[in-house]
């Protein structure tokens, strides 16, 4: 289901669950619950297809791993709009990036069963359009110089358009996630929360975590996009929507029509 064309062959309910997993949860909300945060970013089919084209490599549109860096003076030039992905060491960050790039199989995203495998900032160039950065994980087995590396990147990378903060959809926000939120808020960095591993959570647990995190975002943050993004790198749920959001925030999808 990495390609949208395959998803469109599914029956409607299953299709919605793959493309818009957050909307799938709406039917289980109590009457009167505010559903606005579930539908703030709701692109139509044409926008989803245009975004997918950015993540599909071909001869005229290469998608390449560029380089890794442990210090900002080792980072590649800040020539393109950029997004970065950060999260706890075992949140499934590299697996999600691998899913996003699944239509460009020549791109090697190293995924390890050992938490904390990513020790450097890894830069991936998507044609002439944007750069995606896989940041080291924080918490368990984080690199010793994690704080210096990440703080310097967030403060100095002027072409950074959005930070994607990954949160485990099974366990919800943890203490280390709150520290990451405080850092992003302190630096005034616009970010969005992505709940990973939703295929491992029961519907009730997932909905509980979604509502709690939505309330936290509403009451305790300034720079966080009010809509959560739910993803499963295994089932490709939410991956198509996340591709579209990345294309949008990097300026490659300026108008997103409603479906």
Residue pairs with C-beta under 8 A, 6 or more apart in sequence:
1 7
1 18
1 235
1 236
2 99
2 102
2 103
2 236
2 239
3 52
3 103
4 19
4 48
4 49
4 52
4 240
7 15
7 18
7 19
7 236
7 240
8 15
10 18
16 23
16 24
17 24
17 237
18 235
18 236
18 237
18 238
18 240
19 48
19 238
19 240
19 241
20 42
20 238
20 241
21 198
21 230
21 231
21 232
21 237
21 238
22 38
22 210
22 227
22 228
22 229
22 230
22 238
23 38
23 39
23 42
25 38
25 203
25 206
25 207
25 210
26 35
26 38
28 203
28 207
29 35
29 207
36 226
37 214
37 217
37 218
37 226
37 227
37 228
38 227
39 227
40 225
40 226
40 227
41 225
41 227
41 241
41 244
41 245
41 248
41 256
42 258
42 259
43 51
43 241
43 244
43 248
43 253
43 256
43 257
43 258
43 259
44 256
44 257
44 258
44 259
45 259
46 257
47 244
47 248
47 253
47 256
47 257
48 240
48 241
48 243
48 244
50 247
50 253
51 240
51 243
51 244
51 246
51 247
51 248
51 252
51 253
52 103
52 240
52 243
54 61
54 126
54 127
54 129
54 130
54 243
54 247
54 252
55 63
55 100
55 101
55 103
55 104
55 126
55 243
56 103
56 104
57 63
57 103
57 104
57 106
57 107
61 127
62 125
62 127
63 101
63 104
63 106
63 107
63 124
63 125
63 126
63 127
64 107
64 124
64 125
65 107
65 108
65 109
65 122
65 123
65 124
66 76
66 123
66 124
66 125
66 131
67 74
67 75
67 76
67 123
68 74
68 120
68 121
68 122
68 123
69 75
69 76
69 120
69 121
69 123
70 119
70 120
70 121
70 143
70 145
70 149
71 149
71 152
72 152
72 153
72 156
72 157
75 121
75 123
75 153
75 157
76 123
76 125
76 131
78 157
78 158
78 159
79 159
80 125
80 128
80 129
80 130
80 131
80 159
80 250
81 129
81 130
81 131
81 159
81 161
81 249
81 250
81 251
81 252
82 130
82 131
82 132
82 133
82 157
82 159
82 160
82 161
82 250
83 130
83 131
83 132
83 133
83 160
83 161
83 162
83 163
83 164
83 246
83 249
83 250
84 121
84 132
84 133
84 134
84 135
84 153
84 157
84 160
84 163
84 164
85 93
85 96
85 97
85 132
85 133
85 134
85 135
85 163
85 164
85 166
85 194
86 93
86 135
86 137
86 138
86 150
86 163
86 164
86 165
86 166
86 180
87 93
87 137
87 138
87 165
87 166
87 167
87 177
87 180
87 194
87 196
88 137
88 138
88 139
88 140
88 166
88 167
88 168
88 174
88 176
88 177
89 115
89 116
89 137
89 138
89 139
89 140
89 141
89 142
90 115
90 116
90 137
90 140
90 168
91 137
91 166
91 167
91 168
91 196
91 197
92 166
92 168
92 196
92 197
92 233
93 118
93 134
93 135
93 137
93 166
93 196
94 109
94 110
94 111
94 112
94 117
94 118
94 134
95 111
95 196
95 233
96 166
96 194
96 196
96 231
96 233
96 239
96 242
97 109
97 124
97 132
97 134
98 109
98 111
98 233
99 231
99 233
99 236
99 239
100 132
100 239
100 242
100 243
100 246
101 107
101 109
101 124
102 236
102 239
107 124
109 122
109 124
109 134
110 117
110 118
111 117
114 141
115 137
115 140
115 141
116 136
116 137
116 140
116 141
116 142
118 134
118 135
118 136
118 137
119 136
119 143
120 136
120 143
121 133
121 134
121 135
121 136
121 149
121 153
122 133
122 134
123 131
123 132
123 133
124 131
124 132
124 133
124 134
125 131
126 132
129 247
129 250
129 252
130 161
130 246
130 250
130 252
131 159
132 246
133 153
135 150
135 153
136 142
136 143
136 146
136 149
136 150
138 146
138 150
138 176
138 179
138 180
139 174
139 176
143 149
150 183
151 183
151 187
153 160
154 160
154 163
154 183
154 184
154 187
154 189
155 187
160 189
161 190
161 249
161 250
161 251
162 190
162 191
162 192
162 246
162 249
162 250
163 184
163 189
163 190
163 191
163 192
164 191
164 192
164 194
164 229
165 177
165 180
165 181
165 184
165 191
165 192
165 193
165 194
165 224
166 193
166 194
166 195
166 196
167 173
167 174
167 177
167 193
167 194
167 195
167 196
167 213
168 174
168 195
168 196
168 197
169 195
169 196
169 197
169 198
169 200
169 201
169 206
169 209
169 230
170 197
170 200
170 201
170 205
170 209
171 209
172 208
172 209
172 212
172 213
173 212
173 213
173 216
181 220
181 221
181 224
184 191
184 223
184 224
185 221
185 222
185 223
188 223
189 223
190 223
190 225
191 223
191 224
191 225
192 224
192 225
192 227
192 228
192 229
192 245
193 213
193 217
193 224
193 225
193 228
193 229
194 228
194 229
194 230
194 231
194 242
195 206
195 209
195 210
195 213
195 228
195 229
195 230
195 231
196 231
196 232
196 233
197 232
197 233
198 206
198 230
198 231
198 232
198 237
198 238
199 232
199 234
199 235
199 237
201 209
206 230
210 228
210 230
213 228
214 226
214 228
217 224
217 226
217 228
218 226
229 238
229 241
229 242
229 245
230 237
230 238
231 237
231 238
231 239
231 242
232 238
232 239
233 239
244 253
244 256
247 253
248 254
248 256
